[in-house]
Amino acid sequence: MPPRASSSKTTIIAGILAGLLAAGLGAFYLHQQSAPHAGNPPAASSPAQEQNARAVDALMALPEIKAWSAHIEKASGGRAHGAVMETSPETRLVDGVACYQLSFVENTPDAAHRWESFIVSPDGKRILVDDIVSGELISLEQWRKDNAPMQRIVPQ
């Protein structure tokens, strides 16, 4: 009896199926390794992460930041947003306290445009304006007096 022509097709199909099965099992294994396990709760945030969040929240609570954010959102028709971002991952020592370096930016689809830079204590109680031209730190009161930051959003 002559050999069947379909045996080579069967071998090819079996090889393809074996390859697909191996790829599927490999993907399943990798997914199981990277997915959090049901019995393990997510890792708690570190004290440094909590302090950073507190500093960002304190900055976002400033009336100038709230007004700037609302202005950016309205003026851009929702295409741009105000945001606070870390200027540097390194803290800056101010009067013996390691403070966070944060900037308020206008976040557009193309880029983030810095409006102002700030230094914020870990507890969020002390906020200074970082004058990047002079390199000096200015109190909020002095900054408000000298720079009138709310005037940045008043139509001319």
C-alpha positions as CSV (number, residue, x, y, z in Angstrom):
1,M,0.0,0.0,0.0
2,P,1.4,3.4,-1.0
3,P,2.1,6.0,1.8
4,R,-0.6,8.5,2.4
5,A,0.1,12.0,1.2
6,S,-1.7,13.5,4.1
7,S,0.8,12.2,6.6
8,S,3.2,15.1,5.9
9,K,0.3,17.6,6.3
10,T,-0.5,15.9,9.6
11,T,3.0,16.3,10.8
12,I,3.1,20.0,9.9
13,I,-0.2,20.7,11.6
14,A,0.9,18.8,14.7
15,G,4.1,20.8,14.8
16,I,2.2,24.1,14.5
17,L,-0.2,23.1,17.3
18,A,2.7,22.0,19.5
19,G,4.4,25.4,18.9
20,L,1.2,27.3,19.7
21,L,0.6,25.3,22.8
22,A,4.2,26.0,24.0
23,A,3.8,29.7,23.3
24,G,0.4,29.8,25.1
25,L,1.9,28.0,28.1
26,G,4.9,30.4,28.2
27,A,2.6,33.4,28.0
28,F,0.4,32.0,30.8
29,Y,3.5,31.4,33.0
30,L,4.8,34.9,32.5
31,H,1.4,36.4,33.2
32,Q,1.2,34.4,36.5
33,Q,4.6,35.6,37.5
34,S,3.8,39.3,36.9
35,A,0.2,39.4,38.2
36,P,-0.3,40.1,41.9
37,H,-1.5,37.0,43.8
38,A,-4.9,37.1,45.3
39,G,-3.7,36.3,48.8
40,N,-1.1,39.1,48.9
41,P,-2.2,42.6,49.4
42,P,-0.5,45.4,47.4
43,A,2.6,46.9,49.0
44,A,1.9,49.8,51.4
45,S,3.3,53.2,50.4
46,S,6.5,54.2,52.0
47,P,6.7,57.2,54.4
48,A,8.6,59.1,51.7
49,Q,5.8,58.5,49.2
50,E,3.2,59.7,51.7
51,Q,5.3,62.8,52.4
52,N,5.7,63.5,48.7
53,A,1.9,63.2,48.3
54,R,1.3,65.5,51.2
55,A,3.7,68.1,49.7
56,V,1.9,67.9,46.3
57,D,-1.5,68.2,48.0
58,A,-0.4,71.3,49.9
59,L,0.8,72.9,46.7
60,M,-2.4,72.0,44.8
61,A,-4.4,73.6,47.6
62,L,-2.9,77.1,47.0
63,P,-5.5,79.5,45.5
64,E,-3.1,80.5,42.7
65,I,-2.6,76.9,41.7
66,K,-6.4,76.2,41.7
67,A,-7.0,79.4,39.7
68,W,-4.2,78.7,37.2
69,S,-5.5,75.1,36.7
70,A,-9.1,76.3,36.1
71,H,-7.8,79.0,33.7
72,I,-5.7,76.5,31.7
73,E,-8.5,74.1,31.4
74,K,-11.0,76.7,30.3
75,A,-8.7,78.6,27.9
76,S,-7.6,75.4,26.1
77,G,-11.1,74.0,25.9
78,G,-9.9,71.0,27.9
79,R,-6.9,70.2,25.7
80,A,-4.4,71.4,28.4
81,H,-4.4,70.9,32.1
82,G,-2.5,72.3,35.1
83,A,-0.4,69.8,36.9
84,V,2.2,69.5,39.6
85,M,5.3,67.5,38.9
86,E,8.6,66.8,40.6
87,T,11.3,69.1,39.3
88,S,14.0,66.8,40.6
89,P,13.8,63.5,42.4
90,E,16.4,64.8,44.8
91,T,15.2,66.7,47.9
92,R,16.6,70.2,48.6
93,L,17.9,71.0,52.0
94,V,16.3,74.2,53.4
95,D,17.0,75.2,57.0
96,G,18.0,71.6,57.8
97,V,14.8,70.1,56.3
98,A,14.8,68.0,53.1
99,C,12.1,69.6,51.0
100,Y,10.5,68.5,47.7
101,Q,11.3,70.4,44.5
102,L,8.0,70.7,42.6
103,S,6.8,72.8,39.6
104,F,3.4,73.8,38.4
105,V,3.1,73.1,34.7
106,E,0.7,73.6,31.9
107,N,0.5,70.1,30.5
108,T,-0.4,70.2,26.8
109,P,-0.5,67.3,24.3
110,D,2.9,68.4,23.0
111,A,4.8,69.4,26.1
112,A,4.7,70.6,29.7
113,H,5.3,74.3,30.1
114,R,6.6,75.4,33.6
115,W,4.7,78.3,35.2
116,E,6.4,78.3,38.5
117,S,8.8,76.3,40.7
118,F,8.3,75.6,44.4
119,I,10.1,74.1,47.4
120,V,7.7,72.3,49.8
121,S,8.4,70.8,53.2
122,P,7.5,67.1,53.7
123,D,4.5,68.1,56.0
124,G,3.3,70.6,53.4
125,K,3.2,73.4,55.9
126,R,6.1,75.4,54.4
127,I,6.0,76.4,50.7
128,L,8.6,78.6,49.1
129,V,8.8,79.9,45.6
130,D,12.0,78.9,43.8
131,D,13.2,81.9,41.7
132,I,15.1,79.9,39.1
133,V,16.7,83.1,37.6
134,S,18.2,84.4,40.9
135,G,18.4,81.0,42.6
136,E,16.7,82.5,45.7
137,L,13.8,81.1,47.7
138,I,11.0,83.6,48.2
139,S,8.2,83.3,50.7
140,L,4.6,83.0,49.4
141,E,3.8,86.4,50.8
142,Q,6.7,88.1,49.1
143,W,6.0,86.2,45.9
144,R,2.3,87.3,46.0
145,K,3.4,90.9,46.7
146,D,6.2,91.1,44.1
147,N,4.8,89.0,41.3
148,A,1.0,89.2,41.6
149,P,0.6,85.6,40.3
150,M,-3.2,85.9,40.0
151,Q,-2.7,88.6,37.3
152,R,-1.2,85.9,35.0
153,I,-4.8,84.7,34.3
154,V,-6.6,88.1,34.0
155,P,-7.4,88.9,30.4
156,Q,-5.4,92.0,29.3
